[in-house]
Amino acid sequence: MKNIIITGFLALMVHIGFSQEQVHIKATTHGEKFEHFWSKSVGAGRANEGLRAGWLEQLEMVQKDCGFEYVRFHGIFHDDMFPVFEKDGKITYNWQYIDDLFDRILDLNVKPFVELAFFPSALAAENSKTQFWWKANITPDESKFGEWHKLVKAFTQHCVDRYGIDEILTWYFEVWNEPNLHYGFFDGTKSQYFELYKQSVTAVRSVDKRFKVGGPSSSNFVADGRYDGEVESRNGDLITFTADNINDLEWKGAWIEDFLTYCEKENLPVDFVSTHPYPTDYPFNPTTGKGKDFSRNVNSTKTDVEWLNRVIKKSAYPNAEIHLTEWNTSPNSRDAMHDFLPPAAYIAKVNLDCIGLTNSLAFWTFTDIFEEKGGAESIFHGGFGLINYQGLVKPSFHAYRMLHQLGDEEIYKNDYLFVSKKSGSGKVVALAYNYPEDHYSAVPASIKKIDKYESGATRQLKLELTDLKPGTQFKIETLDKDHGNIYNYWEKMGKPEPPTREQIKVMKQYAENLKTEIITADKNGELKLDRVLSPWSLVLIEQVN
């Protein structure tokens, strides 16, 4: 057996094997500061859903337990928020629904990450195409872009008047959502979106030139030229279908390079670049007339973010922040995997691997109170949320809760273990996780059964902490297939649909309380942990005294 002694930060990049090697760390080691970018922002469905008691209760819970600072959602200007009234050709504004939502989330210590979308009916094209069952207007009318400018300016000024300039200086204003998806969220051209960005950014900045505005809020990365033209092409996407291995292809962000070039030409500010690096792709095959979903490898998100960093550094905006305003194992709100255990290990691995590469990676979404496809027919239906409609936390919730518990100094990292220290108290907090190596080739995606994922390889965790005070105690929390895995528990109950009030109480207790134990350093100030990490499990090791 090898013993690897970690005496300083130079050893942080040492790679430890999967089973036979022991990690030996001095608790007095000084680490390197890092940001909890995973707690910066989280997503939600649409603005109107935020006026519900359950939505607000769950937001309060994830803020408290996961530390989220911002929440982003669609539809701030949708008709069900009633921002615009038109009478006799005159437009007036009404902010009371938006005020109600913003007031409530700010009271929960969460700020809005403002997505400027979609078109109110009065500002959309005649007979505009719509998206979702709630009919978001997505077709632009260039003759009304001036009215859009006035709306955004009036909205921004109202926010300043209501919440104060110092508060709004901390907000982010993102222009639209995934406008490159011509068959999805923007029934217009690339040039029309760029003009919409121009009208939006100049409107926000006319209130105060210090306000942060960005885009293009584009969809997942692609390996072909389907977004190179003015509108999404469905004629030349066969490369993804015909590749022997999609992970060998060169993937790039949609519209980002063109967006930065346009903004430079028009002398427009770009305070942040936003995009959605889902590890999946849905290319259209013009031969068959059908699409197909592909899942990329576990490192695809990191690869995409590295590409984004290179592009931004070479642009006219090298200091622009990076905000990845949507991310999950897939962008499908009926993906059964979202309810299961594997996403928890995926969340831990990707976020820890992306430290220092982005300002935020916003999980989509914090709640299953989410209605892009209408109401769900089951309490577990593959919804995006960290928490389901009944308030039952999923394994993905625990992944974010555990990440939030980490300190702010990194003292050790390998492919299954991250050890940190809290600079204020000096306490050590570690997170071990097993994303099985035999599943690296594809991120867990929608499946009928979970069997093949439960068969993943185990890892051996051998951790020794020294230079502790004798008697120092650590709390160990374990999330695995038998603890905190609420779907399996519900399945064993016979899948009650819906559960009774008493059943929900029992289920909540099971979902929220993991396997917990206390271990103590010996008289020499040493603590040893030697255990098998089952597939997809997470173990939080937290110093408590």
RODO-2510 file (C-alpha; in nm, 4 decimals, decimal comma):
residues 545
     n   res          X          Y          Z
     1     m     0,0000     0,0000     0,0000
     2     k     0,1247     0,3477    -0,0855
     3     n     0,1103     0,6345     0,1619
     4     i     0,0878     0,9780     0,0040
     5     i     0,1719     1,2578     0,2467
     6     i     0,0084     1,5914     0,1606
     7     t     0,2269     1,8637     0,3098
     8     g     0,1307     2,1633     0,0981
     9     f    -0,0726     2,2862    -0,1942
    10     l     0,1833     2,1582    -0,4459
    11     a     0,0514     1,8115    -0,3819
    12     l    -0,3107     1,8975    -0,4511
    13     m    -0,3021     1,7707    -0,8077
    14     v    -0,1675     1,4272    -0,7168
    15     h    -0,3992     1,1659    -0,8632
    16     i    -0,4991     0,8843    -0,6305
    17     g    -0,6001     0,5441    -0,7659
    18     f    -0,9428     0,3925    -0,7264
    19     s    -0,8861     0,1300    -0,4607
    20     q    -0,5413     0,0611    -0,3206
    21     e    -0,3965     0,3973    -0,2240
    22     q    -0,4382     0,5864     0,1011
    23     v    -0,4836     0,9611     0,1256
    24     h    -0,3002     1,1103     0,4232
    25     i    -0,3757     1,4760     0,4986
    26     k    -0,2538     1,7055     0,7733
    27     a    -0,5451     1,9056     0,9106
    28     t    -0,3087     2,2003     0,9553
    29     t    -0,2437     2,2210     0,5798
    30     h    -0,3108     2,5644     0,4312
    31     g    -0,5314     2,5512     0,1219
    32     e    -0,6217     2,7701    -0,1698
    33     k    -0,9324     2,9876    -0,1645
    34     f    -1,2162     2,8911    -0,3984
    35     e    -1,5689     3,0108    -0,4698
    36     h    -1,8895     2,8142    -0,4111
    37     f    -2,0078     2,8954    -0,7626
    38     w    -2,2602     2,6088    -0,7408
    39     s    -2,4546     2,8121    -0,4833
    40     k    -2,4687     3,1307    -0,6904
    41     s    -2,7891     3,0640    -0,8818
    42     v    -3,0628     2,8095    -0,9403
    43     g    -3,3449     2,7840    -1,1913
    44     a    -3,7222     2,7682    -1,1768
    45     g    -4,0036     2,7427    -1,4313
    46     r    -4,1967     3,0602    -1,4916
    47     a    -4,2537     3,3741    -1,2897
    48     n    -4,6203     3,3110    -1,2160
    49     e    -4,5403     2,9788    -1,0470
    50     g    -4,3409     3,1799    -0,7939
    51     l    -4,6621     3,3263    -0,6533
    52     r    -4,7579     2,9880    -0,5049
    53     a    -4,7054     2,8998    -0,1398
    54     g    -4,5361     2,5648    -0,2133
    55     w    -4,2889     2,7229    -0,4572
    56     l    -4,1913     2,9865    -0,2034
    57     e    -4,1620     2,7336     0,0794
    58     q    -3,9270     2,5199    -0,1295
    59     l    -3,7208     2,8228    -0,2335
    60     e    -3,6798     2,9103     0,1336
    61     m    -3,5624     2,5542     0,1999
    62     v    -3,3018     2,5425    -0,0773
    63     q    -3,1728     2,8868     0,0187
    64     k    -3,1251     2,7753     0,3774
    65     d    -2,9800     2,4307     0,3048
    66     c    -2,8056     2,4820    -0,0307
    67     g    -2,7173     2,8517    -0,0083
    68     f    -2,8582     2,9686    -0,3408
    69     e    -2,8213     3,3435    -0,3865
    70     y    -3,0175     3,3995    -0,7103
    71     v    -3,3127     3,2372    -0,8846
    72     r    -3,3803     3,2573    -1,2597
    73     f    -3,7123     3,1867    -1,4294
    74     h    -3,8984     3,2457    -1,7558
    75     g    -4,1952     3,4679    -1,8294
    76     i    -4,1376     3,7843    -1,6300
    77     f    -4,3184     3,9755    -1,9065
    78     h    -4,5685     3,7022    -1,9927
    79     d    -4,9368     3,7938    -2,0030
    80     d    -5,0116     3,6062    -1,6780
    81     m    -4,7936     3,8620    -1,4943
    82     f    -4,9993     4,1428    -1,6573
    83     p    -4,7095     4,3853    -1,7135
    84     v    -4,8598     4,5609    -2,0169
    85     f    -5,2030     4,7008    -2,0919
    86     e    -5,2985     4,8463    -2,4283
    87     k    -5,6026     5,0682    -2,4774
    88     d    -5,6782     5,2906    -2,7746
    89     g    -5,3266     5,2353    -2,9040
    90     k    -5,1681     5,3540    -2,5791
    91     i    -4,9528     5,1247    -2,3664
    92     t    -4,9381     5,1452    -1,9879
    93     y    -4,7463     4,9284    -1,7405
    94     n    -4,8508     4,7391    -1,4299
    95     w    -4,5876     4,5964    -1,1985
    96     q    -4,7926     4,4623    -0,9063
    97     y    -4,7543     4,0909    -0,9903
    98     i    -4,3802     4,1284    -1,0497
    99     d    -4,3506     4,3337    -0,7299
   100     d    -4,5285     4,0631    -0,5332
   101     l    -4,2902     3,7957    -0,6634
   102     f    -3,9730     4,0003    -0,6195
   103     d    -4,0764     4,1186    -0,2723
   104     r    -4,1303     3,7632    -0,1580
   105     i    -3,8088     3,6134    -0,2935
   106     l    -3,6022     3,9057    -0,1607
   107     d    -3,7596     3,8456     0,1815
   108     l    -3,6178     3,4924     0,1546
   109     n    -3,2681     3,6355     0,0975
   110     v    -3,2719     3,5377    -0,2711
   111     k    -3,2226     3,7817    -0,5596
   112     p    -3,3782     3,7557    -0,9048
   113     f    -3,1491     3,6637    -1,1930
   114     v    -3,3717     3,8519    -1,4350
   115     e    -3,4469     3,6860    -1,7678
   116     l    -3,5963     3,9511    -1,9965
   117     a    -3,8654     3,7443    -2,1746
   118     f    -4,1129     3,6688    -2,3275
   119     f    -4,3148     3,9152    -2,5393
   120     p    -4,6376     4,0502    -2,3886
   121     s    -4,9122     4,0024    -2,6479
   122     a    -4,9221     4,3765    -2,7163
   123     l    -4,5524     4,3717    -2,8175
   124     a    -4,5426     4,0384    -3,0034
   125     a    -4,6022     3,9861    -3,3737
   126     e    -4,9611     3,9408    -3,4859
   127     n    -5,0541     3,5713    -3,4573
   128     s    -4,7285     3,5072    -3,2752
   129     k    -4,6166     3,1491    -3,2324
   130     t    -4,6235     3,0342    -2,8717
   131     q    -4,4331     2,7904    -2,6532
   132     f    -4,5531     2,5746    -2,3613
   133     w    -4,9117     2,5117    -2,2623
   134     w    -4,9202     2,8601    -2,1092
   135     k    -4,8493     3,0069    -2,4535
   136     a    -4,5395     3,2233    -2,4219
   137     n    -4,5229     3,4625    -2,7187
   138     i    -4,1985     3,4033    -2,9120
   139     t    -4,2410     3,5772    -3,2496
   140     p    -4,0803     3,9226    -3,2667
   141     d    -4,2280     4,2238    -3,4475
   142     e    -3,9393     4,4527    -3,5378
   143     s    -4,1745     4,7484    -3,5661
   144     k    -4,2403     4,7082    -3,1932
   145     f    -3,8774     4,6837    -3,0815
   146     g    -3,8998     5,0469    -2,9745
   147     e    -4,1861     4,9566    -2,7416
   148     w    -3,9798     4,6646    -2,6095
   149     h    -3,6995     4,9119    -2,5318
   150     k    -3,9467     5,1338    -2,3442
   151     l    -4,0820     4,8345    -2,1490
   152     v    -3,7378     4,7188    -2,0383
   153     k    -3,6334     5,0727    -1,9445
   154     a    -3,9518     5,1357    -1,7462
   155     f    -3,9182     4,7992    -1,5717
   156     t    -3,5555     4,8669    -1,4774
   157     q    -3,6376     5,2147    -1,3474
   158     h    -3,9255     5,0743    -1,1458
   159     c    -3,6934     4,8192    -0,9839
   160     v    -3,4550     5,1000    -0,8871
   161     d    -3,7394     5,3069    -0,7454
   162     r    -3,8715     5,0141    -0,5434
   163     y    -3,5540     4,8425    -0,4228
   164     g    -3,2824     5,1080    -0,4480
   165     i    -2,9826     5,1524    -0,6738
   166     d    -2,7443     4,9573    -0,4490
   167     e    -2,9683     4,6496    -0,4634
   168     i    -3,0134     4,6565    -0,8415
   169     l    -2,6385     4,6897    -0,8902
   170     t    -2,6163     4,3319    -0,7560
   171     w    -2,8692     4,1930    -1,0070
   172     y    -2,8138     4,0367    -1,3486
   173     f    -3,0269     4,1069    -1,6561
   174     e    -3,0188     3,8281    -1,9163
   175     v    -3,1728     3,8874    -2,2587
   176     w    -3,4152     3,6081    -2,3530
   177     n    -3,3874     3,2293    -2,3269
   178     e    -3,2271     3,0016    -2,5879
   179     p    -3,3062     3,2226    -2,8896
   180     n    -3,1038     2,9925    -3,1165
   181     l    -3,3816     2,7333    -3,0868
   182     h    -3,5924     2,8545    -3,3789
   183     y    -3,8301     2,5649    -3,3230
   184     g    -3,8374     2,6333    -2,9520
   185     f    -3,8035     2,9718    -2,7898
   186     f    -3,7511     3,2372    -3,0577
   187     d    -3,9447     3,2400    -3,3821
   188     g    -3,7035     3,4866    -3,5371
   189     t    -3,3562     3,5205    -3,6840
   190     k    -3,0150     3,5545    -3,5268
   191     s    -3,0004     3,9173    -3,6450
   192     q    -3,3370     3,9900    -3,4856
   193     y    -3,2124     3,8511    -3,1548
   194     f    -2,8992     4,0639    -3,1769
   195     e    -3,1181     4,3710    -3,2321
   196     l    -3,3337     4,2639    -2,9383
   197     y    -3,0192     4,2430    -2,7268
   198     k    -2,9186     4,5904    -2,8419
   199     q    -3,2559     4,7356    -2,7466
   200     s    -3,2491     4,5551    -2,4115
   201     v    -2,8953     4,6386    -2,3038
   202     t    -2,9273     5,0054    -2,4017
   203     a    -3,2577     5,0233    -2,2134
   204     v    -3,1139     4,8756    -1,8928
   205     r    -2,7949     5,0816    -1,9170
   206     s    -2,9925     5,4028    -1,9800
   207     v    -3,1113     5,3778    -1,6201
   208     d    -2,7597     5,3192    -1,4877
   209     k    -2,4525     5,2320    -1,6952
   210     r    -2,3224     5,0082    -1,4168
   211     f    -2,6024     4,7502    -1,4391
   212     k    -2,4976     4,4002    -1,5477
   213     v    -2,6482     4,2745    -1,8745
   214     g    -2,5598     3,9694    -2,0832
   215     g    -2,6575     3,6924    -2,3245
   216     p    -2,7038     3,5123    -2,5551
   217     s    -2,8547     3,2514    -2,3191
   218     s    -2,8072     2,9871    -2,5877
   219     s    -2,8940     2,6191    -2,5639
   220     n    -2,6668     2,3153    -2,5244
   221     f    -2,3425     2,2790    -2,7200
   222     v    -2,3430     2,1146    -3,0648
   223     a    -2,0921     1,9407    -3,2926
   224     d    -2,2181     2,0729    -3,6259
   225     g    -2,3202     2,3931    -3,8032
   226     r    -2,6943     2,3859    -3,7426
   227     y    -2,6827     2,7299    -3,5760
   228     d    -2,4343     2,8979    -3,8089
   229     g    -2,7018     3,0620    -4,0238
   230     e    -2,9765     3,3089    -3,9434
   231     v    -3,2122     3,0356    -3,8265
   232     e    -3,1641     2,6817    -3,7020
   233     s    -3,0931     2,4403    -3,9873
   234     r    -3,2402     2,0924    -4,0026
   235     n    -3,0617     1,9877    -4,3187
   236     g    -2,7050     1,9070    -4,2187
   237     d    -2,6984     1,7495    -3,8748
   238     l    -2,6055     1,3945    -3,9718
   239     i    -2,2543     1,4184    -3,8249
   240     t    -2,3835     1,3372    -3,4780
   241     f    -2,5789     1,0385    -3,6098
   242     t    -2,2922     0,8958    -3,8148
   243     a    -2,0020     0,9471    -3,5696
   244     d    -1,8515     0,6298    -3,4259
   245     n    -1,8130     0,8115    -3,0946
   246     i    -1,9862     1,1450    -3,0343
   247     n    -1,7281     1,2242    -2,7656
   248     d    -1,4615     1,2445    -3,0368
   249     l    -1,6434     1,5311    -3,2071
   250     e    -1,5587     1,8988    -3,1524
   251     w    -1,8402     2,0654    -2,9630
   252     k    -1,9044     2,4397    -2,9512
   253     g    -2,1504     2,6836    -2,8007
   254     a    -2,4339     2,8149    -3,0171
   255     w    -2,4251     3,1804    -3,1318
   256     i    -2,1647     3,2802    -2,8726
   257     e    -1,8824     3,3778    -3,1066
   258     d    -2,1191     3,5625    -3,3425
   259     f    -2,2804     3,7351    -3,0452
   260     l    -1,9488     3,8644    -2,9127
   261     t    -1,8447     3,9812    -3,2598
   262     y    -2,1748     4,1663    -3,3072
   263     c    -2,1527     4,3368    -2,9690
   264     e    -1,7977     4,4498    -3,0408
   265     k    -1,9027     4,5923    -3,3781
   266     e    -2,1983     4,7767    -3,2248
   267     n    -1,9955     4,8882    -2,9214
   268     l    -2,2411     4,7195    -2,6847
   269     p    -2,1562     4,6094    -2,3314
   270     v    -2,1396     4,2408    -2,2402
   271     d    -2,1043     4,2044    -1,8656
   272     f    -2,1551     3,8297    -1,8730
   273     v    -2,1883     3,5515    -2,1262
   274     s    -2,4592     3,2962    -2,0604
   275     t    -2,5315     2,9562    -2,2118
   276     h    -2,6691     2,6152    -2,1113
   277     p    -2,4113     2,3341    -2,1238
   278     y    -2,6439     2,0363    -2,0892
   279     p    -2,4432     1,7183    -2,1574
   280     t    -2,6985     1,6078    -2,4148
   281     d    -2,7825     1,6791    -2,7781
   282     y    -3,1002     1,6439    -2,9824
   283     p    -2,9965     1,6592    -3,3492
   284     f    -3,2575     1,6352    -3,6236
   285     n    -3,2058     1,3752    -3,8945
   286     p    -3,3427     1,5142    -4,2234
   287     t    -3,3329     1,1677    -4,3799
   288     t    -3,5786     1,0168    -4,1340
   289     g    -3,7481     1,3370    -4,0205
   290     k    -3,6857     1,2441    -3,6597
   291     g    -3,4645     1,3629    -3,3770
   292     k    -3,2693     1,1537    -3,1311
   293     d    -3,1185     1,2268    -2,7935
   294     f    -2,7506     1,1584    -2,7258
   295     s    -2,5746     1,1673    -2,3917
   296     r    -2,2131     1,2855    -2,3885
   297     n    -1,9396     1,1811    -2,1471
   298     v    -1,9155     1,2844    -1,7833
   299     n    -1,6461     1,5445    -1,8545
   300     s    -1,8405     1,7198    -2,1321
   301     t    -1,9565     2,0089    -1,9135
   302     k    -1,6017     2,0868    -1,8064
   303     t    -1,4852     2,0632    -2,1685
   304     d    -1,7596     2,3034    -2,2766
   305     v    -1,6774     2,5541    -2,0039
   306     e    -1,3096     2,5420    -2,0987
   307     w    -1,4091     2,6162    -2,4611
   308     l    -1,6164     2,9078    -2,3375
   309     n    -1,3254     3,0472    -2,1366
   310     r    -1,0964     3,0360    -2,4404
   311     v    -1,3505     3,2108    -2,6647
   312     i    -1,4186     3,4870    -2,4133
   313     k    -1,0502     3,5480    -2,3435
   314     k    -0,9877     3,5996    -2,7165
   315     s    -1,2874     3,8322    -2,7542
   316     a    -1,3282     4,2043    -2,6941
   317     y    -1,4762     4,1129    -2,3544
   318     p    -1,2042     3,9092    -2,1820
   319     n    -1,3282     4,0043    -1,8345
   320     a    -1,6913     3,9104    -1,8918
   321     e    -1,8347     3,6864    -1,6232
   322     i    -1,9559     3,3396    -1,7185
   323     h    -2,3014     3,2366    -1,6041
   324     l    -2,4280     2,8962    -1,7098
   325     t    -2,7918     2,9733    -1,6422
   326     e    -2,9311     2,6224    -1,6949
   327     w    -2,7751     2,2812    -1,6386
   328     n    -2,8862     1,9301    -1,5472
   329     t    -2,8248     1,5745    -1,6633
   330     s    -3,0624     1,6523    -1,9524
   331     p    -3,3046     1,9282    -2,0608
   332     n    -3,6016     1,6911    -2,0549
   333     s    -3,8614     1,7545    -1,7844
   334     r    -3,9835     1,3959    -1,8159
   335     d    -3,6454     1,2249    -1,7774
   336     a    -3,6922     0,9492    -1,5185
   337     m    -3,3252     0,9801    -1,4178
   338     h    -3,3893     1,3152    -1,2493
   339     d    -3,5658     1,1331    -0,9634
   340     f    -3,2944     0,8709    -0,9090
   341     l    -2,9621     0,8531    -0,7243
   342     p    -2,6994     0,8867    -1,0068
   343     p    -2,7489     1,2634    -1,0688
   344     a    -2,6258     1,3337    -0,7155
   345     a    -2,2797     1,1939    -0,7924
   346     y    -2,2839     1,3716    -1,1282
   347     i    -2,3625     1,7040    -0,9598
   348     a    -2,0780     1,6582    -0,7122
   349     k    -1,8206     1,5559    -0,9716
   350     v    -1,8947     1,8226    -1,2317
   351     n    -1,9138     2,1110    -0,9881
   352     l    -1,5922     2,0162    -0,8120
   353     d    -1,4173     1,9643    -1,1473
   354     c    -1,5267     2,3110    -1,2679
   355     i    -1,3912     2,5130    -0,9746
   356     g    -1,2343     2,8335    -1,1057
   357     l    -1,3866     2,8035    -1,4539
   358     t    -1,7232     2,9772    -1,4143
   359     n    -1,9119     3,2245    -1,1978
   360     s    -2,2219     3,0069    -1,1795
   361     l    -2,3620     2,6744    -1,2922
   362     a    -2,7340     2,7027    -1,2246
   363     f    -2,9140     2,3750    -1,1697
   364     w    -3,2392     2,3580    -1,3625
   365     t    -3,4536     2,3556    -1,1395
   366     f    -3,4965     2,3703    -0,7633
   367     t    -3,8587     2,2486    -0,7695
   368     d    -4,0983     2,0187    -0,9538
   369     i    -4,3583     2,2949    -0,9300
   370     f    -4,2810     2,3449    -1,2961
   371     e    -4,5260     2,3428    -1,5832
   372     e    -4,3559     2,3647    -1,9218
   373     k    -4,5420     2,0486    -2,0207
   374     g    -4,8344     2,1111    -1,7890
   375     g    -4,9030     1,9296    -1,4660
   376     a    -4,7424     1,5905    -1,4157
   377     e    -4,9389     1,2675    -1,3879
   378     s    -4,7196     1,1231    -1,1108
   379     i    -4,5496     1,2580    -0,8000
   380     f    -4,2255     1,1218    -0,9490
   381     h    -4,2290     1,1892    -1,3230
   382     g    -3,8696     1,2778    -1,4064
   383     g    -3,9144     1,6444    -1,3213
   384     f    -3,6095     1,8697    -1,3056
   385     g    -3,6530     1,9643    -0,9398
   386     l    -3,4326     1,9068    -0,6403
   387     i    -3,7662     1,8749    -0,4574
   388     n    -4,0881     1,7205    -0,5864
   389     y    -4,4346     1,8760    -0,5773
   390     q    -4,5110     1,7278    -0,2323
   391     g    -4,1910     1,8738    -0,0863
   392     l    -3,9944     1,5479    -0,0899
   393     v    -3,6233     1,6096    -0,1441
   394     k    -3,4445     1,4010    -0,4062
   395     p    -3,0821     1,2775    -0,3968
   396     s    -2,9833     1,5781    -0,6108
   397     f    -3,0928     1,8070    -0,3253
   398     h    -2,8478     1,6358    -0,0897
   399     a    -2,5669     1,6804    -0,3416
   400     y    -2,6144     2,0579    -0,3301
   401     r    -2,6618     2,0578     0,0457
   402     m    -2,3329     1,8733     0,0873
   403     l    -2,1467     2,1015    -0,1555
   404     h    -2,2774     2,3989     0,0418
   405     q    -2,1297     2,2544     0,3624
   406     l    -1,7757     2,2591     0,2230
   407     g    -1,5294     2,5197     0,3447
   408     d    -1,3758     2,7957     0,1342
   409     e    -1,0190     2,6583     0,1146
   410     e    -0,9266     2,3573    -0,1001
   411     i    -0,6572     2,1422     0,0580
   412     y    -0,6927     1,8249    -0,1489
   413     k    -0,8733     1,6918    -0,4557
   414     n    -0,8769     1,3763    -0,6617
   415     d    -1,1383     1,2053    -0,8761
   416     y    -1,3569     1,0936    -0,5856
   417     l    -1,2538     1,3032    -0,2847
   418     f    -1,2502     1,6754    -0,2108
   419     v    -1,1112     1,8015     0,1195
   420     s    -1,1662     2,1600     0,2302
   421     k    -1,1195     2,3828     0,5297
   422     k    -1,3277     2,6698     0,6649
   423     s    -1,0970     2,9686     0,6855
   424     g    -1,2836     3,1202     0,9786
   425     s    -1,2904     2,8203     1,2120
   426     g    -1,0216     2,5993     1,0610
   427     k    -1,2635     2,3050     1,0565
   428     v    -1,2154     2,0371     0,7918
   429     v    -1,5022     1,9300     0,5665
   430     a    -1,4605     1,6608     0,3009
   431     l    -1,6904     1,5204     0,0355
   432     a    -1,6326     1,1744    -0,1089
   433     y    -1,8383     1,0515    -0,4020
   434     n    -1,8455     0,7591    -0,6411
   435     y    -1,9291     0,8385    -0,9985
   436     p    -1,8321     0,4926    -1,1284
   437     e    -1,5507     0,4912    -1,3820
   438     d    -1,7337     0,2332    -1,5922
   439     h    -2,0059     0,4934    -1,6590
   440     y    -1,7793     0,7802    -1,7688
   441     s    -1,8726     0,7475    -2,1375
   442     a    -2,2280     0,8802    -2,0981
   443     v    -2,4111     1,0910    -1,8419
   444     p    -2,7042     0,9020    -1,6822
   445     a    -3,0080     0,9628    -1,9019
   446     s    -3,3733     0,8695    -1,9308
   447     i    -3,4306     0,4988    -1,8807
   448     k    -3,7152     0,2658    -1,7900
   449     k    -3,5179     0,0838    -1,5227
   450     i    -3,2269     0,1771    -1,3001
   451     d    -3,0669    -0,1708    -1,2933
   452     k    -2,7676    -0,0998    -1,5147
   453     y    -2,6686     0,2023    -1,3041
   454     e    -2,6867     0,0130    -0,9771
   455     s    -2,4273    -0,2267    -1,1173
   456     g    -2,1524     0,0361    -1,1380
   457     a    -1,8062    -0,0178    -0,9907
   458     t    -1,7312     0,0569    -0,6255
   459     r    -1,4421     0,2643    -0,4930
   460     q    -1,2370     0,2256    -0,1785
   461     l    -1,2067     0,5371     0,0357
   462     k    -0,8958     0,5301     0,2550
   463     l    -0,8570     0,8650     0,4295
   464     e    -0,6303     0,9514     0,7206
   465     l    -0,6407     1,2932     0,8866
   466     t    -0,3634     1,3915     1,1253
   467     d    -0,2644     1,6972     1,3309
   468     l    -0,6101     1,7114     1,4858
   469     k    -0,6766     1,7767     1,8522
   470     p    -0,7327     1,4487     2,0359
   471     g    -1,1037     1,3756     2,0580
   472     t    -1,1971     1,5866     1,7551
   473     q    -1,5286     1,4580     1,6230
   474     f    -1,6594     1,4307     1,2682
   475     k    -2,0155     1,3747     1,1530
   476     i    -2,0434     1,1326     0,8614
   477     e    -2,3520     1,1506     0,6398
   478     t    -2,4081     0,8891     0,3690
   479     l    -2,6367     0,9188     0,0687
   480     d    -2,6720     0,5904    -0,1191
   481     k    -2,9325     0,3576    -0,2674
   482     d    -3,0635     0,2723     0,0821
   483     h    -3,0439     0,6160     0,2464
   484     g    -3,2064     0,9338     0,1178
   485     n    -3,3067     0,7645    -0,2071
   486     i    -3,6722     0,8627    -0,1924
   487     y    -3,7843     0,7088    -0,5221
   488     n    -3,6782     0,3617    -0,4104
   489     y    -3,8538     0,4135    -0,0774
   490     w    -4,1741     0,5227    -0,2545
   491     e    -4,1471     0,2197    -0,4812
   492     k    -4,1239    -0,0134    -0,1804
   493     m    -4,4354     0,1557    -0,0381
   494     g    -4,6251     0,0446    -0,3474
   495     k    -4,6055     0,3824    -0,5240
   496     p    -4,9062     0,5457    -0,3534
   497     e    -5,0559     0,7980    -0,5958
   498     p    -5,1080     1,0345    -0,4316
   499     p    -4,9655     0,9588    -0,0876
   500     t    -5,1824     1,0347     0,2143
   501     r    -5,0847     1,3205     0,4430
   502     e    -4,9427     1,0719     0,6929
   503     q    -4,7468     0,8903     0,4237
   504     i    -4,5958     1,2194     0,3082
   505     k    -4,4786     1,2937     0,6634
   506     v    -4,3037     0,9569     0,6825
   507     m    -4,1565     0,9983     0,3345
   508     k    -4,0206     1,3434     0,4189
   509     q    -3,8464     1,2073     0,7253
   510     y    -3,6871     0,9318     0,5196
   511     a    -3,5834     1,1620     0,2363
   512     e    -3,4269     1,4290     0,4562
   513     n    -3,2426     1,2123     0,7079
   514     l    -2,9416     1,0268     0,5758
   515     k    -2,7361     0,7578     0,7442
   516     t    -2,5480     0,9551     1,0102
   517     e    -2,2658     0,8579     1,2449
   518     i    -2,0006     1,0242     1,4606
   519     i    -1,6340     0,9235     1,4514
   520     t    -1,3622     1,0549     1,6831
   521     a    -0,9911     1,1247     1,6424
   522     d    -0,7703     0,9155     1,8688
   523     k    -0,5371     1,0366     2,1460
   524     n    -0,2701     1,1151     1,8848
   525     g    -0,5050     1,3426     1,6928
   526     e    -0,5444     1,0960     1,4083
   527     l    -0,8622     0,9865     1,2353
   528     k    -0,8851     0,7019     0,9864
   529     l    -1,1700     0,6263     0,7510
   530     d    -1,1662     0,3073     0,5429
   531     r    -1,4841     0,2136     0,3614
   532     v    -1,6307     0,1095     0,0305
   533     l    -1,8155     0,3750    -0,1692
   534     s    -2,1070     0,2061    -0,3410
   535     p    -2,2005     0,3235    -0,6924
   536     w    -2,3311     0,6834    -0,7057
   537     s    -2,3034     0,7332    -0,3299
   538     l    -2,1924     1,0529    -0,1529
   539     v    -2,0303     1,0787     0,1889
   540     l    -1,9984     1,4106     0,3738
   541     i    -1,7248     1,4162     0,6385
   542     e    -1,7721     1,7248     0,8549
   543     q    -1,5718     1,8334     1,1598
   544     v    -1,8157     1,9309     1,4334
   545     n    -1,5910     2,0449     1,7204
***
